[in-house]
Amino acid sequence: MKGKGMDAEQKRGVPPRRPDGLIKRMSGEYESYLCDESRAVGRAESISFPRTELELRYALTRECARGARVTVQGGRTGVSAGAVPNGGHILNLSRMDKILGMRKGEDGEFYVRVQPGVVLSHLQSAVAAKRFDASAWGYASRDALAAFCGTDAYMFAPDPTERTATIGGMAACNASGALCYKYGPTRDHIFALRVMLCDGRSISLRRGECRATGRHMELRTDDGHTLRFDLPTYRMPDIKNAAGFFAREDMDAIDLFIGSDGTLGILFEIELALVKRPAEMWSALCFFGDESDALRFATECRRGMPEGPAAVEYLDGASLALLRAAAAEDGRLRVPEMPARRAAAVCVELHGARENDALEQLFYVGECLDRTRGDIRDTWVARGSAAAANLRDLRHAVPLSVNRLIARRKRANPAINKLAADMAVPDGFLHASLMMYRSATAETGPDCAIWGHIGNNHLHVNLLPRNGADFDRGKALLAEWARRVTEMGGTISAEHGVGKLKREALKIMYGDRHILEMAALKRVFDPDGRLGAGTMLPVRMFSPSGAGVYIP
Ligand SMILES: Cc1cc2nc3c(=O)[nH]c(=O)nc-3n(C[C@H](O)[C@H](O)[C@H](O)COP(=O)(O)OP(=O)(O)OC[C@H]3O[C@@H](n4cnc5c(N)ncnc54)[C@H](O)[C@@H]3O)c2cc1C
């Protein structure tokens, strides 16, 4: 990707041609593009669906030049309203959906280069089946594909479970999901990026080639300009984290754009590392009569399992009830009869190169159950990747049904949006954080369902408001939890990103001084705050002249 800059015509100073009909006025036809899975609804005057770099540059520069705000969208599966437009133009990248090529690295591993609108499920199936549309690929990519077809099975590991997410959206949010316990978040799998700035210039980055010096960074655009700036000075918690810009000493420049939530530039070409697919993928869903036993079990599993689990996921009693209700509603969702003891469940995914590896891990699960008042008879075991994927799908049905429930309640009361905590805490604070959620909601509500990535001390607390009063109380609770989780050394967002819904929580986490530093950083790339207006940072921090206005 290195060295590719502007299109040849642009380098010669020829303005981009107007792609006919690219920019469309908003109308009823595009109404669904005003929201994402948070169910928040925005507004916009126009929308475009570019297919190429040239079209993208045309739409972006034209809209920015006329002073419009621009909101980038991928699959709109985000739950923090990052893709919800705040006026102006919607730049929807779902048609930039080509897998552009492949290479075999010097490390012997394989890398695929994609446009941002490639949908996760499409990439996953192409990699699993080793079947790609290579008709437009060059010789080097075709050679790499031939080598790829003659070798082991591979996979793209990050899986935020919602497989209609796009790779651009996943990179922009640094999405994670269950398997990141073993394989890490999307960030760890991005090797190269091309980013387009508001003025149409692009930056091409390869991991390892451009680093900050301390907290100072210098970046060269593809047309040869150097951008010099300082990174925010906050210390990010050393846990799974997707809150705010990635900033640390001597960091790789590529990491600044990963997780930037559509606010610094548009990620328009992404190179991803593939990993070898383990031959055995099993999982065990273990039920418990008591929530604290489930917590102890999860902790035990993390501690001594040979090779470590691939994922440790949690479902509380309310989540299990939602799952049963979803199965009753949707005949395609096959949920086996659950044991009577179902106050909580923990799903442990076990990956190994051989059957014996998976069996050994399963024995370890049995030992952990014995130590934590679990019972192997209250456990569903999925042997093989199809069965394990099935259990993952069942777990995914829980957030899906919560999102549907919120959508139904919103119809009766439009003020209601998704109200969910995506907070993670350091080791040693898991129990305290769960107790905090429980004690706050037990007596006065609202109802809640708690599930998520307990392996990373990361629980999703989804509040289920029935009315406006519930919603207001839920919002106050989220602010209070943000304060307490920050005191524990945790993060207010471990994987969903801040978007527009967790801005206040971000301020609680980092404080006014660091929010000002973030705004200064954004101005380097986007002086007037046009990109992703209202995401992460308040709109009022960006005056039309580019001078920062901030009222703490
Ligand atoms: C039922 C359900 C379960 C989920 N579970 C998980 C989970 O377990 N883990 C997890 O991490 N996430 C989860 N998610 C959230 C979601 O799938 C991810 O955040 C996803 O990565 C967003 O991708 P998208 O293409 O839908 O992006 P969008 O929602 O369209 O956009 C998300 C953000 O990225 C920006 N953006 C999008 N594309 C680009 C681009 N090319 N360049 C720059 N900015 C861009 C947008 O402006 C926005 O700020 C879940 C969602 C649902 C609905």
The ligand as an SDF file (V2000), in Angstrom:
LIG
                    3D

 53 58  0  0  0  0  0  0  0  0999 V2000
  -26.0650   -7.5530   18.4130 C   0  0  0  0  0  0  0  0  0  0  0  0
  -24.7320   -6.8630   18.4040 C   0  0  0  0  0  0  0  0  0  0  0  0
  -23.6640   -7.4160   19.1050 C   0  0  0  0  0  0  0  0  0  0  0  0
  -22.4250   -6.7890   19.0850 C   0  0  0  0  0  0  0  0  0  0  0  0
  -21.3920   -7.3620   19.7760 N   0  0  0  0  0  0  0  0  0  0  0  0
  -20.1770   -6.7720   19.7390 C   0  0  0  0  0  0  0  0  0  0  0  0
  -19.0680   -7.3740   20.4270 C   0  0  0  0  0  0  0  0  0  0  0  0
  -19.1810   -8.4220   21.0370 O   0  0  0  0  0  0  0  0  0  0  0  0
  -17.8780   -6.7390   20.3580 N   0  0  0  0  0  0  0  0  0  0  0  0
  -17.7020   -5.5600   19.6680 C   0  0  0  0  0  0  0  0  0  0  0  0
  -16.5880   -5.0460   19.6260 O   0  0  0  0  0  0  0  0  0  0  0  0
  -18.7400   -4.9700   19.0350 N   0  0  0  0  0  0  0  0  0  0  0  0
  -19.9580   -5.5420   19.0630 C   0  0  0  0  0  0  0  0  0  0  0  0
  -21.0020   -4.9470   18.4170 N   0  0  0  0  0  0  0  0  0  0  0  0
  -20.8130   -3.5900   17.8300 C   0  0  0  0  0  0  0  0  0  0  0  0
  -20.4740   -3.5020   16.3460 C   0  0  0  0  0  0  0  0  0  0  0  0
  -20.7170   -4.6640   15.6470 O   0  0  0  0  0  0  0  0  0  0  0  0
  -19.1010   -2.9840   16.1370 C   0  0  0  0  0  0  0  0  0  0  0  0
  -18.9030   -1.7400   16.7410 O   0  0  0  0  0  0  0  0  0  0  0  0
  -18.6940   -2.8630   14.6620 C   0  0  0  0  0  0  0  0  0  0  0  0
  -17.3130   -2.9390   14.6730 O   0  0  0  0  0  0  0  0  0  0  0  0
  -19.1280   -1.6040   13.9020 C   0  0  0  0  0  0  0  0  0  0  0  0
  -18.9320   -1.8310   12.4980 O   0  0  0  0  0  0  0  0  0  0  0  0
  -19.8840   -1.1500   11.4230 P   0  0  0  0  0  0  0  0  0  0  0  0
  -19.3580   -1.4480   10.0820 O   0  0  0  0  0  0  0  0  0  0  0  0
  -21.2820   -1.5320   11.6570 O   0  0  0  0  0  0  0  0  0  0  0  0
  -19.6380    0.3710   11.7520 O   0  0  0  0  0  0  0  0  0  0  0  0
  -20.6890    1.5520   11.8970 P   0  0  0  0  0  0  0  0  0  0  0  0
  -21.6450    1.2620   12.9880 O   0  0  0  0  0  0  0  0  0  0  0  0
  -21.2450    1.9150   10.6010 O   0  0  0  0  0  0  0  0  0  0  0  0
  -19.6910    2.7100   12.3830 O   0  0  0  0  0  0  0  0  0  0  0  0
  -19.0850    2.6530   13.6390 C   0  0  0  0  0  0  0  0  0  0  0  0
  -18.1330    3.8410   13.8010 C   0  0  0  0  0  0  0  0  0  0  0  0
  -17.0420    3.7100   12.9090 O   0  0  0  0  0  0  0  0  0  0  0  0
  -16.9740    4.8210   12.0080 C   0  0  0  0  0  0  0  0  0  0  0  0
  -16.5850    4.2740   10.7240 N   0  0  0  0  0  0  0  0  0  0  0  0
  -17.1950    3.2820   10.0300 C   0  0  0  0  0  0  0  0  0  0  0  0
  -16.4860    2.9890    8.9270 N   0  0  0  0  0  0  0  0  0  0  0  0
  -15.4070    3.8070    8.9340 C   0  0  0  0  0  0  0  0  0  0  0  0
  -14.2880    3.9800    8.0700 C   0  0  0  0  0  0  0  0  0  0  0  0
  -14.1080    3.2260    6.9900 N   0  0  0  0  0  0  0  0  0  0  0  0
  -13.3850    4.9370    8.3710 N   0  0  0  0  0  0  0  0  0  0  0  0
  -13.5080    5.6930    9.4790 C   0  0  0  0  0  0  0  0  0  0  0  0
  -14.5340    5.5580   10.3470 N   0  0  0  0  0  0  0  0  0  0  0  0
  -15.4670    4.6300   10.0720 C   0  0  0  0  0  0  0  0  0  0  0  0
  -18.3440    5.4410   12.0580 C   0  0  0  0  0  0  0  0  0  0  0  0
  -18.2870    6.8220   11.7410 O   0  0  0  0  0  0  0  0  0  0  0  0
  -18.7560    5.1760   13.4750 C   0  0  0  0  0  0  0  0  0  0  0  0
  -18.1890    6.1490   14.3140 O   0  0  0  0  0  0  0  0  0  0  0  0
  -22.2530   -5.5670   18.3890 C   0  0  0  0  0  0  0  0  0  0  0  0
  -23.3240   -5.0300   17.6680 C   0  0  0  0  0  0  0  0  0  0  0  0
  -24.5450   -5.6700   17.6720 C   0  0  0  0  0  0  0  0  0  0  0  0
  -25.6560   -5.0820   16.8710 C   0  0  0  0  0  0  0  0  0  0  0  0
  1  2  1  0
  2  3  1  0
  2 52  2  0
  3  4  2  0
  4  5  1  0
  4 50  1  0
  5  6  2  0
  6  7  1  0
  6 13  1  0
  7  8  2  0
  7  9  1  0
  9 10  1  0
 10 11  2  0
 10 12  1  0
 12 13  2  0
 13 14  1  0
 14 15  1  0
 14 50  1  0
 15 16  1  0
 16 17  1  0
 16 18  1  0
 18 19  1  0
 18 20  1  0
 20 21  1  0
 20 22  1  0
 22 23  1  0
 23 24  1  0
 24 25  2  0
 24 26  1  0
 24 27  1  0
 27 28  1  0
 28 29  2  0
 28 30  1  0
 28 31  1  0
 31 32  1  0
 32 33  1  0
 33 34  1  0
 33 48  1  0
 34 35  1  0
 35 36  1  0
 35 46  1  0
 36 37  1  0
 36 45  1  0
 37 38  2  0
 38 39  1  0
 39 40  1  0
 39 45  2  0
 40 41  1  0
 40 42  2  0
 42 43  1  0
 43 44  2  0
 44 45  1  0
 46 47  1  0
 46 48  1  0
 48 49  1  0
 50 51  2  0
 51 52  1  0
 52 53  1  0
M  END
$$$$
